[in-house]
Amino acid sequence: MNLSVSIGKLRMQNPVTVASGTFGYGAEYARLIDVNQLGAVTVKGIRLNPVPGNPTPRTAEVSSGMLNAIGLQGPGVDGFIKKYWPFLRELKVPTIINIWGTTVEEYAEVARRFDALGGVGALELNVSCPNIKEGGAQFGTDCKLLAQVVAACRQATTLPLITKMSPNVPNIAPLAKAAEEAGSDALAVTNSFPAMAIDIHTRKPKLANVTGGLTGPAIKPIAVKLVWEASKAVKIPIIGMGGIQCADDAIEFLMAGATAVAVGTANFYEPQTALHVIAGIRDFMARKNLTDVKEITGSFLPGK
């Protein structure tokens, strides 16, 4: 039974990773699970310089999900390399580093720095960030801006590039194509959805930032749809994510067209979720007499 998959030049022993921002930098979960059983470890977003993040409260539970407005807090490239890379580089599984910036040039410089580091598995481009040179427009909601940042990173590195698509678009297909044509090796679908919650007793927002990103089971049906639509538009692999709590959820993403999946919010309340998903996919394949996990990818039959 073969569970291995390839994301560009990145080889994963199984199709399950974790979503950026939900697993810290890997070391935080190492005493809770055997991270070497994952397909890859995807770490929290890194910008060129340190970022303090937003004021608290930065998370809030809502019906069937969670709101967060962490503010992309991080140690910067140098801080990450000094504090977290010694642990990550010793793992048996590859590391996917989520990167971001506020200009095309910053994205490219971060990609260049990690290209020179050696041993990095892949870079995941968080394009749900405002471009300060373009009046705050998100890179991931404009085909031209998206193509520019992907192309710049493609020039800066030979590492596999995974573009993490924004869900805040009327049609994901043209943006998926733009990322593919600019040199992205894969797509990650999808990021969190803008949302907010109000404490009716205090009449104040539950997040200090007022709005945040909605993740968890509430977004899964929308995320599955976006994966399906993106998979019809491109030929590159897709890592599907959004509300995965069990193997059945992951298999749904695979059938919709994903090559791999990422477990996110579930890591907060059940750190073993990703390992349960791997075991569940293996059990599903045994029950269905499947010998390769790739037989599941894109096997959805619309209208049947």
N, C-alpha and C positions, 0 to 999 in steps of 0.2 A: 504494500500500500504506500503510494508516494504522495506525501503532503507538501513537498517542496515546490516553491514558486520562484520566478525571477521577476524583478522589477528593474528593467534595464539591466545593468551589470550587477545589480545587487541580488544576491541569492539568499533566500530565506528558507530555513529548514521546515517551516510550516507557514500557512498564510495569515498568521495572527501576530499583530504588533499592538502597541498601545497608542492612544491619541496624545499628541503633544499637549502639555499643560496639565495632564491628569496623572502623571507618573513621575513627577519631579525630574531628576536627572538619573534615575535608575537606582542609585545607591539608597535612596529613601525606602525603596520597596524590597531591597535585597534580603532583609531579615524576615520578610513576610512571605515571599515566594522565591522559587528558583528561577531567576530571570533568564538563565541559560536555556530554559525550555521554550522561550518565546521565539517567534520568527525573527524579530528584531526589537530593539529598544528605541523608542522615539522620545527624545527629550524635549523639555520645555524650551520655548523660543529664545533665541540669542540675538541680540543686536550688537553693533560694534562696541558701544560703551555701556556701562551699567545703567539699569533703569529701576527706579525705586518702586514703581507701581502706584496704584490708586490708594486713597485712604480707606479704612475699614468703616463699616462692614463691606466685604467684597464678595460674599456669597450669600445666597438665600435659597432655601428649599421652596419649590412650588409644586403644583399638581403634576405628577408624572415627570418631574425633572428638576433641574437646578439652574439658578441664575448665577453668573459670575461676572465680576468686573475687576479682575486682578490687575489689569493695566500692563500686561506683558512684563512684569517684574523679572529682572534677570541680572546676572553678574557681568555681562559683557563678554566679549571673546576671550580676553586675557584671564578674567576671573574664572570663566568656565574651564579653560585649559588647565589652570593651576589647581582648581579645587575638585573638579569632577572628572576630567579626562583620565587621570591615573587609574580610577576605578573602571571606567567604561572600556578603556583600551585592553583591559585584561579579560573581558568577557569573551565567551565562545561564540556569541551571536553578534551580528553587526549593529552599529549605532546609526540611527537616522537623526540628524541634527536639524531642528526647525530653526530657520533664520528669518530675520525681518529687518526692515529699515524704513526710513521716511523719504529716501531718494533712491533713484536707480543706482547711483554711484555707491551708496552705502550698502545696498544689497550685494553688489558686485565685490566690494572690498571684503565683506564678511565671507562670501563664497571663496574668494581668493585665499583668505587666511586659513580656512578649514581645508582647502585643497592642499596647502603646503604642510598641514599638520601631519598627514599620513595616518592611515588606519581607519578613517571615517568611512562608513558604509554608504551613506547617501545624504543629500541635503533636501529638506522639505521647505519650500518657499511659502511663507505665510503672506499671501497677497491681500489679506483683509485689513490692510493698513493704509492710512492716508498719505498721499504724496504731497509734501509741503510745497513743492515747486509747482503743483498743478491745482492750487486752491483747496487742497484737502480731499480731492477725489480718490477713492479707493483704487489701488492698483487692480484689484480683482473684479471690478465692475465695469472696466473700460478696456475693450479689446486692444487698443493701441498701447495704453500704459502697461497692460499685462504682457504684451509681446515684447515691449522694451525691457522690462525687468527680467523676464525669462532669458531673452537673448543676451543681456549683459552678464547674467550669471553663467550662461552657457559658455561665453567667451572666457570667463574667469576661472572655470573649473572643468576637470574631466570627470568629476564625481557624478553619479546618477542624480538627476534633478527631479524632484516630485513637487508639482505645483498644487498647493492646497487651495482649492477653489472656494470662492465666496458663494454663499447660497442666496445672497441678496441681489439677484438678477432675474429679469423676466424670462430669460431663456439661457440655459447654461451651455447649449451646443456651440454657439459661435465663440464663446470664451474658451471652451475646451479645445476647439480647433486652433485658436490663436496660440494657446500655450504649447500645443503639439508642434505647430509649424515653427515656433520660435526656438524649439530645441528641448522642450521638457520630455523626460523619459517616461513620466507617469503622472497621474493626477491623484490627488487625495480629495475625496468628496464625502462629507462636506464639513464646513466650519459651523460655528454656533449661529443662532438666529437672534437678531436684536429683539429685546423684550424688557419688560419692567414689572415690578410688583409694588403695591402700596400697603402699608400697615394702616388699616382702617381706624385703629384706636389712636394712633399718634398723628395720622394724616400725613405721614412722611414716607419717603421711599424706603424700601427694604435694603437698597444698596446706596452707599454714600455717593456713588457716581450717578445715581438715579436710574440709568439704564445699564443693561449688561447683555451677556450672551446666554441664550437658552440652550441647554443641552439635556441629554437624557432620553428616556423612552418616548417622551412627547414628540420628539422630532423624527423618530425612526421612519414612519411612513413617507414623510417628505424627503428624507435623505435617500431612501430606497429609490424613489422616483427620479431624483437627480442623478443617481448612479446609472440608472437605466437610460436616461436621456443622454448622459455624457458618453456612455459606452457605445451608443449608436452613432455618435459623432466622430469618435477617434479610434485609432488602432492601437494606441499605447495602453499599458495596464492601468487599472484604477484600484486604489485602496479605498474601500467603502467604510464609512463610519457615521455614527449618529444613533445613540440609544441602544447599542448592542448590550444585552444582558445575559444571553445564553447562546448556545450553538445554533438553535433554530433561527435566531435573529441574524447571526453571521451568515448562515446558509442562504437566507433570503437575499442578502447583499450579493453573495457570490452568484446566485441564479440571475440576479438583475444585471450582472455584467462585471462585477468586481473580481479582480485576481487575488486580492488579499483584503483583510479587514483590520480595523483598529478598535480596541475596546477603550472607552473613555470614562464617562461619569461613573460607571459601575465600579471602577477601581477604588473610588472613595469609600464605598460601603461594603464591598466584597473584593479584597485585593486578589483573590484567587480566580476571579472571573475569567481572565484571559486563558488560564490553564484549563478551566472547565470547558471553555469554548473549543480549545484544541482537541480535548478528549471527546467532546460531543461531535465534532466534525468527523473524527476517526470512527466513532460508533455509527454515525449516519452512513458513511461510506461502506462500512461492513454490512449494514442492513440492506443497502441498495446494490451490493455486489460491485462497487466501484473500486478501481485500482489506482486511480489518479485523481487528485482533488481538482485538476483542471477540467475534468468531465462535468463538474458542477457549474463552473463559470459560464455565464451566458446561456444557461439551459432553460431559462424562463420561456414559456410558450404563450405569448399573448393571445387571448381569445380562445384558448383551448380549455 
